[in-house]
């Protein structure tokens, strides 16, 4: 049927046009995509309810900020309207400004310190007894230490090496005892006793010592000249090498020890107990205890009290022990050196201290303190913290010890490896029948 109709359709122009148009339309519609299907809208999301957290009855504790350093520049403290170092903003407030130091801390520190000091004192006493052998019999030495009869032999010479070791060494051992006590208590560091910077300002120590040494040496020289003019007789001599070495090594350690104990530990303990508004009374208690441990007449004890009082106020004012150590070292070293050259009373009788001598001594102490304060204000001796030489020395010694220990371990391991290699070599070279 289609074969009959097809020629007719192809010959008819109208049909051919219709077929052509249909083909064109089909080709054109093929380039256009079909219309998209209608999109059904998504259902709305459910609203999340806002949950209000209930108020907590517990409040987390606030971590306190670390206490700021109490050190202030000396030129800021000497103003008449800002005496912060006398009102509890100074070195004396170190324990008060540290949260881990309750009021019972000094009460627990002092007994432990006394026990350790007594143990160390016994060791020093034994050492002095052995050092006295050959110079003094043990019986006379014990008589001297127990005050059973007047001193004889070497004990009559205050510049003798054995006497210096016993007199100054028995005090110097307080320093390691104090360090060990603070390690046991774990309430403060040993550096907190040195200054508010945590260590000594060594440049300030040197400058204070030089100033005080010049003036104290002049004071002792003037006293000797006055005694010679009044008819006193001195037997001059050259000191032994041991005496000179002890004068420049053991005596400064003894002076620093007393400053750490009386102007460090006791002064900070008094600053913890005394209210800030009354901190101008803090140096008085350590000065009284310091004076009570010296055996002089009343006039002589007045100079000791003023020295303890002046160094206490300098410690509070300058924020450290540097000035007190300098004054104390200069005073004791000059006395020992003058005695080493023979400038002392060889009669053995305790003479009363003249009043004019005490007045001159106190005047020199005040003059030294004034020069140190001037250096702190005008020359800024105490403003810079400076390097901590003690910590550097400690770290150097520790690293040296560790390197020595590592080298020793390496040598031992190398020796063990060489021994093992030699054994393996000998075993490998043995005949098979003789190997064990």
C-alpha positions in Angstrom: 0.0 0.0 0.0 2.8 2.4 0.9 4.5 1.6 -2.3 1.4 2.6 -4.2 1.0 5.9 -2.3 4.7 7.0 -2.1 5.1 8.0 -5.8 1.9 10.0 -5.6 3.1 11.8 -2.5 6.5 12.6 -4.0 5.0 14.0 -7.2 2.6 16.2 -5.4 4.3 19.5 -4.6 2.1 20.3 -1.7 2.9 17.0 0.0 6.5 17.4 -0.6 6.4 20.9 1.0 4.5 19.4 4.0 7.1 16.7 4.4 9.9 19.2 4.2 8.4 21.4 6.8 7.8 18.5 9.1 11.4 17.5 8.8 12.6 21.0 9.5 10.3 21.3 12.5 11.5 18.0 13.9 15.1 19.0 13.5 14.5 22.4 15.1 12.6 21.0 18.1 15.4 18.6 18.7 17.7 21.5 19.8 15.4 22.7 22.5 15.1 20.7 25.7 11.8 19.8 27.0 10.3 22.1 29.7 11.2 21.1 33.2 8.8 19.4 35.4 7.2 21.5 38.1 9.3 21.5 41.3 7.5 20.7 44.5 8.5 23.1 47.3 10.3 21.5 50.3 8.5 21.5 53.5 9.6 24.2 56.0 12.2 23.3 58.6 11.0 23.1 62.1 12.2 25.9 64.4 14.8 24.9 67.0 13.7 26.2 70.4 16.3 28.4 72.2 17.3 26.7 75.5 18.2 29.1 78.3 20.9 27.7 80.6 20.1 28.0 84.3 22.3 30.2 86.4 25.1 28.3 88.2 25.4 28.7 91.9 29.2 27.8 91.7 31.7 30.5 90.8 35.1 29.4 89.6 38.0 30.9 91.6 39.9 33.6 89.9 43.6 33.0 89.5 45.5 35.9 91.1 47.9 37.8 89.0 51.6 37.4 89.9 52.7 40.1 92.3 54.6 42.9 90.6 58.1 43.7 91.8 58.2 46.0 94.8 61.4 47.7 93.7 61.2 51.3 92.8 63.8 53.7 91.6 65.6 55.5 94.5 64.9 58.9 93.0 61.2 58.1 93.1 61.3 57.1 96.7 63.2 60.0 98.3 60.4 62.4 97.5 58.7 63.8 100.5 55.2 62.9 99.2 56.1 59.3 98.2 57.7 57.3 101.0 56.6 53.9 99.7 59.6 52.1 101.1 58.5 53.1 104.6 54.9 52.2 104.0 55.1 48.6 103.0 56.1 48.9 99.3 59.6 47.7 99.6 61.9 44.7 100.1 60.4 44.1 103.5 57.1 43.2 101.9 58.5 40.2 99.9 56.8 37.6 102.0 53.6 39.6 102.3 53.3 40.0 98.6 53.7 36.3 97.9 50.5 34.3 98.3 52.2 31.1 99.4 53.8 32.6 102.6 51.3 32.6 105.5 52.2 34.2 108.8 53.5 31.0 110.3 56.3 30.7 107.7 59.0 32.4 109.8 57.9 30.5 112.9 58.6 27.2 111.0 61.7 28.5 109.2 63.7 29.7 112.3 63.7 26.4 114.2 64.7 24.3 111.2 67.5 26.8 110.5 68.7 26.6 114.1 68.9 22.8 114.0 70.9 22.8 110.8 73.2 25.5 112.1 73.9 23.6 115.3 74.8 20.5 113.2 77.2 22.6 111.0 78.6 24.3 114.1 79.6 21.0 115.6 81.4 20.1 112.4 83.3 23.4 112.4 84.2 22.9 116.1 85.7 19.5 115.3 87.7 21.0 112.4 89.1 23.8 114.5 90.1 21.4 117.2 92.1 19.4 114.7 93.6 22.6 113.2 94.7 23.7 116.7 96.7 20.5 117.2 100.4 21.4 117.2 99.7 25.0 118.2 97.6 24.6 121.3 96.9 21.7 123.6 93.3 20.4 123.5 92.9 21.1 127.3 93.7 24.8 126.9 91.6 25.0 123.8 88.6 23.7 125.6 89.3 26.0 128.5 89.2 28.9 126.1 86.0 27.9 124.4 84.3 27.3 127.7 85.6 30.5 129.2 87.0 28.6 132.2 90.2 30.7 132.4 91.8 33.5 130.4 93.0 32.7 126.9 96.5 31.5 126.5 99.0 30.8 123.6 97.5 31.4 120.2 94.0 32.4 121.4 95.5 35.7 122.8 96.2 36.7 119.2 92.9 37.7 117.5 94.7 37.6 114.1 95.7 34.0 114.4 94.4 31.8 111.6 92.8 29.3 114.0 91.1 32.0 115.9 89.8 33.6 112.7 88.4 30.2 111.5 86.7 29.6 114.9 85.4 33.2 115.3 84.2 33.9 111.7 83.7 30.4 110.4 81.2 29.6 113.1 79.1 32.4 111.7 79.8 31.8 108.0 78.3 28.3 108.2 74.9 29.9 108.7 74.8 30.7 105.0 74.6 27.1 103.7 72.3 26.3 106.6 70.0 29.1 105.5 70.1 27.9 101.9 69.2 24.4 102.9 66.4 25.6 105.2 64.8 27.5 102.4 65.1 24.4 100.2 63.3 22.4 102.8 60.5 24.9 103.4 59.9 25.6 99.7 58.2 28.9 100.6 60.7 31.3 99.0 63.9 31.2 97.0 67.3 32.1 98.4 67.5 34.8 95.7 64.5 36.6 97.2 66.6 37.4 100.2 69.3 38.9 98.0 67.2 41.6 96.4 63.8 42.2 94.7 65.5 41.2 91.4 66.2 37.6 92.7 70.0 38.0 92.9 72.7 40.3 94.2 73.6 43.3 92.1 77.3 42.7 92.2 78.3 46.1 90.8 76.4 47.8 93.6 78.1 45.5 96.1 81.5 46.4 94.8 80.9 50.2 94.8 79.4 50.1 98.3 82.3 48.1 99.6 84.9 50.4 98.2 83.2 53.5 99.6 82.8 52.0 103.0 86.3 50.5 103.0 88.0 53.9 102.4 86.1 55.6 105.2 86.4 52.7 107.7 90.1 52.4 107.0 90.5 56.1 107.7 88.5 55.7 110.9 90.7 52.9 112.1 93.9 54.7 111.1 92.8 57.8 113.0 92.0 55.7 116.0 95.5 54.2 116.0 97.1 57.6 115.7 95.1 58.9 118.6 96.1 55.9 120.7 99.8 56.3 119.8 99.6 60.0 120.7 98.1 59.0 124.1 101.0 56.7 124.8 99.8 53.3 123.6 102.4 50.8 122.4 101.9 48.4 119.5 104.2 45.6 118.4 104.1 45.7 114.6 104.6 42.6 112.5 103.9 41.1 109.1 100.8 38.9 109.0 100.9 35.3 107.8 99.6 34.4 104.3 96.9 32.3 105.9 95.6 35.3 107.9 95.5 37.5 104.8 93.7 34.8 102.8 91.1 34.3 105.5 90.7 38.1 105.8 89.7 38.5 102.2 87.7 35.2 101.8 86.2 34.0 105.1 85.5 37.3 106.7 83.4 38.7 103.7 81.4 35.4 103.7 80.8 35.8 107.4 79.6 39.4 106.9 77.3 38.4 104.0 75.9 35.6 106.2 74.9 38.0 109.0 73.2 40.3 106.4 71.3 37.4 104.9 70.1 36.3 108.4 69.4 39.6 110.1 68.6 42.0 107.3 67.2 39.3 105.0 65.3 36.5 106.8 64.4 38.4 110.0 63.7 41.7 108.3 61.3 40.0 105.8 59.7 38.1 108.7 59.1 41.4 110.6 57.7 42.9 107.4 55.2 40.0 107.3 54.0 40.5 110.8 54.1 44.3 111.1 51.3 46.2 109.2 52.3 48.2 106.1 51.5 51.5 107.8 54.1 50.8 110.5 56.9 49.4 108.2 59.2 52.1 109.4 59.6 50.0 112.6 60.7 46.9 110.7 64.5 47.3 110.9 64.5 47.8 114.7 63.8 44.2 115.7 66.6 42.6 113.5 69.0 45.3 114.8 68.2 44.5 118.4 68.7 40.8 117.9 71.9 41.5 115.9 73.2 43.7 118.8 72.4 41.2 121.5 74.7 38.6 119.9 77.8 40.9 120.4 79.9 41.0 123.6 80.8 44.7 124.1 80.1 47.3 126.7 77.1 49.6 126.4 78.9 52.3 124.3 80.3 49.7 122.0 76.9 48.1 121.5 75.5 51.4 120.5 77.7 51.4 117.4 76.6 47.8 116.6 73.0 48.8 116.9 73.4 51.8 114.6 75.2 49.7 112.0 72.3 47.2 112.1 69.7 50.0 111.9 71.4 51.9 109.1 71.9 48.7 107.0 68.3 47.7 107.6 66.9 51.0 106.3 69.3 50.9 103.3 68.1 47.4 102.6 64.4 48.6 102.5 65.3 51.8 100.6 67.4 50.2 97.9 65.5 46.9 97.6 68.4 44.5 98.5 71.3 43.6 100.8 74.1 45.0 98.6 74.7 48.2 100.6 74.5 46.4 104.0 76.9 43.7 102.8 79.3 46.4 101.5 79.4 48.3 104.8 79.6 45.1 106.9 82.5 43.6 104.8 84.4 46.9 104.9 84.1 47.3 108.6 85.1 43.7 109.6 87.9 43.4 107.0 89.6 46.6 108.1 89.5 45.5 111.7 91.0 42.1 110.9 93.7 43.6 108.7 94.7 46.2 111.4 94.8 43.4 114.0 96.9 41.3 111.6 99.6 44.0 111.4 99.7 44.2 115.2 97.4 47.2 115.9 95.5 45.6 118.9 95.7 45.6 122.6 97.9 42.7 123.6 97.2 43.0 127.3 94.1 40.9 127.0 92.1 43.2 129.2 88.7 44.5 127.9 89.0 48.2 127.9 85.9 50.5 128.0 85.0 52.1 124.7 85.4 55.9 124.8 82.3 57.8 124.0 84.0 60.0 121.4 85.1 56.8 119.5 81.4 55.7 119.3 80.3 59.1 118.2 82.9 59.2 115.4 82.1 55.7 114.4 78.4 56.4 114.1 79.2 59.6 112.2 81.2 57.6 109.7 78.4 55.1 109.3 75.9 57.9 108.5 78.4 59.4 106.1 78.8 56.1 104.2 75.1 55.7 104.1 74.7 59.2 102.7 77.3 58.5 100.0 75.6 55.3 99.0 72.2 57.0 98.8 73.8 59.8 96.7 75.2 57.1 94.3 71.8 55.5 94.1 70.1 58.7 93.3 72.6 60.5 91.1 74.7 57.7 89.6 72.0 54.9 89.5 74.2 52.3 91.2 71.2 50.2 92.2 68.9 50.6 89.2 70.2 47.9 86.9 69.7 44.3 87.9 73.0 43.2 86.2 74.0 39.6 85.5 73.5 36.8 88.0 77.1 35.6 88.3 76.2 32.9 90.9 73.6 31.3 88.6 76.1 31.5 85.7 78.8 29.8 87.9 76.3 27.1 89.0 75.2 26.4 85.4 78.8 26.3 84.3 79.7 23.8 87.0 76.7 21.7 86.2 77.4 21.6 82.5 81.1 20.8 83.2 80.1 18.0 85.5 77.7 16.6 82.9 80.3 16.8 80.2 82.8 15.0 82.4 80.2 12.3 83.3 79.3 11.9 79.6 83.0 11.5 78.7 83.5 9.0 81.4 80.5 7.0 80.3 81.7 7.1 76.7 85.1 5.9 77.7 83.6 3.1 79.7 81.4 2.0 76.8 84.3 2.3 74.3 86.5 0.1 76.6 83.7 -2.4 77.0 83.1 -2.5 73.2 86.9 -3.0 72.5 87.0 -5.8 75.0 84.0 -7.5 73.4 85.5 -7.1 69.9 88.8 -8.6 71.1 87.0 -11.6 72.6 85.1 -12.1 69.3 88.3 -11.8 67.3 90.1 -14.4 69.5 87.1 -16.7 69.3 86.9 -16.5 65.5 90.6 -17.2 65.1 90.6 -20.4 67.3 90.6 -23.8 65.5 87.2 -25.3 65.2 88.1 -28.3 67.4 89.3 -26.1 70.3 86.3 -23.7 70.4 84.4 -23.8 73.6 
